[in-house]
Amino acid sequence: MKRTPILLFTLVLVMAAVGAQPAVSQWIDVLSYVRPGGCGWNTFSVITNQGNPWRTYTNAGCDVDERLPGFYITKGNVEFLPDRAHAYNFEQMIYDADWIYLVRDTSWTARCLDNNHVAGMLLFTYENGQWLRGGRHFPRWIQNGQSAPTGWKYIQGVERKDGPGDWSAQEGRWCSAQYAGWTESTVRADLLGGRWVGGDYFSDVLQLQIVGGSGTGDVWWFARGTGLIKFTDGSITEHHDFIQDPYEVIVRIPCWPNPPCM
C-alpha cells in the first residue's frame, strides 16, 4: 500500500511524457511502404489488366548514381539478356529524411514538340540558388489522414527511343515537351489497414493520393514490405497480380550504356 503513491506518480509522469509527443500510430514512414525491403535485389510485381508488369526494386547499397540513395519502379516487360534483365521504362526515386523525390520517368506519355519523338522527363528542385535533381514526390513522413504540398518542381522533357528498335531518336537530348515546365501537387496519406488486391490479402496498406495540383486524381496503394500493389489515374487501374522471385534488373537509361545524359 505504501508503494501505491510512488507507482501512481511514476505512471502519471510516463503518461505525461508520452502525451507530449504525437501518437506513434499517427505518423507514417512513407518509405517503408513505397520501397519494399532494404538495399538489395528486392523485386515485386504489379500487373495491369493489359498484362503490363510493374516491378519495384532497390540496387545493392541503394546506389542509383544520384545525390541520394534510391530505387526504381520499372514499367512493362523486361528484356531478358544473358547477363540479367533490362528495363526500358521506369521511374527512378531518391530519398532523404524529409522527402521521396522523383528524378526521372522514362515511361512518360509525352512527345518532343519539335520532332514528335517520345519524351521522358527529368525533374528538378530549385533550392538555395541551386538546381537539384529530383522533384518532391511523396513526403517521407506524414500524419495519417493529412496532406502535404510538394512545392514547385520543374519538369524537363528528354528525347528517348520508343523501344529497343527505334534508333532514329537522339536519346538524352533535352527538348520542349508536352506537360513540361513548373508544377506542384498536394499529396494525402491514409492508412487503409488490410485489403484484398488481385486475390491476395495485404495486412498493412497505405494510400497516397494527389488531391490538388498536377496529377490530381492519381492514387497509389502500397503494402508495407511489398511495395506498389495498385495504381489508378481515373482512366486505368493497375493492380497486384503476383509477387515475383527477386532477380537482378538493370535500367536502360537513355543513351545507355554511356550515362549520364538524362
DASUL-V267541 format. One record per backbone hydrogen bond with DSSP energy under -1.0 kcal/mol. CO is the residue of the C=O (numbers start at 1). NH is the residue of the N-H. E is the energy in kcal/mol with one decimal. If there is no record, write none. Layout:
CO;NH;E
CO;NH;E
This chain:
3;7;-2.8
4;8;-3.0
5;9;-2.6
6;10;-2.6
7;11;-2.6
8;12;-2.3
9;13;-2.2
10;14;-2.5
11;15;-2.7
12;16;-2.3
13;17;-2.4
14;18;-2.6
15;19;-2.5
16;20;-1.1
18;21;-1.5
23;26;-1.6
24;27;-1.2
26;144;-3.3
28;30;-1.2
28;142;-1.4
29;32;-1.2
30;33;-1.6
30;34;-2.5
31;35;-2.4
32;225;-1.1
40;42;-2.0
44;56;-1.1
46;54;-5.6
47;239;-1.5
48;51;-1.7
53;76;-2.0
54;46;-3.5
55;74;-3.0
56;44;-1.1
57;72;-2.5
59;62;-2.6
62;70;-1.8
69;95;-1.9
71;93;-2.7
72;57;-2.3
73;91;-2.5
74;55;-2.0
79;86;-2.4
84;81;-2.0
85;250;-3.0
86;79;-3.3
87;252;-3.4
89;75;-3.3
90;106;-2.3
91;73;-2.5
92;103;-2.8
92;104;-1.0
93;71;-2.3
94;101;-3.2
98;140;-2.7
99;96;-2.2
100;137;-2.5
100;138;-2.0
101;94;-2.1
102;135;-2.4
103;123;-2.5
104;92;-2.5
105;121;-1.7
108;110;-1.5
110;119;-2.5
111;178;-1.4
112;116;-1.9
117;112;-3.1
118;160;-2.4
120;158;-2.2
121;105;-2.1
122;156;-3.1
123;134;-3.7
124;154;-2.7
125;132;-3.3
127;130;-1.5
130;127;-2.9
132;125;-2.7
135;102;-2.6
138;100;-3.1
140;30;-2.2
142;28;-2.7
143;146;-2.1
146;189;-2.2
148;187;-2.7
153;183;-2.5
154;124;-2.2
155;181;-2.3
156;122;-2.6
157;175;-2.1
158;120;-3.3
159;172;-2.5
161;163;-1.5
163;166;-1.5
165;167;-1.1
169;171;-1.2
170;173;-2.1
173;159;-3.4
176;113;-3.1
177;180;-1.7
181;155;-2.4
183;153;-2.4
184;214;-2.6
185;150;-3.1
186;211;-2.5
187;148;-2.6
188;209;-2.2
189;145;-2.7
190;207;-3.1
193;205;-1.9
195;202;-2.9
197;200;-1.8
200;197;-3.0
202;195;-2.6
204;224;-2.3
205;192;-3.0
206;222;-2.7
207;190;-2.3
208;220;-3.0
209;188;-2.8
210;217;-2.7
212;186;-2.2
213;216;-1.5
215;218;-2.5
218;210;-2.4
219;232;-2.2
220;208;-2.3
221;229;-3.0
221;230;-1.4
222;206;-3.3
223;226;-2.3
223;227;-2.8
227;223;-2.8
229;240;-2.6
230;221;-2.9
231;238;-3.4
232;219;-2.8
236;233;-1.5
238;231;-2.8
239;47;-1.8
248;85;-1.6
250;87;-2.4
251;253;-1.3
253;256;-2.2
255;258;-2.2
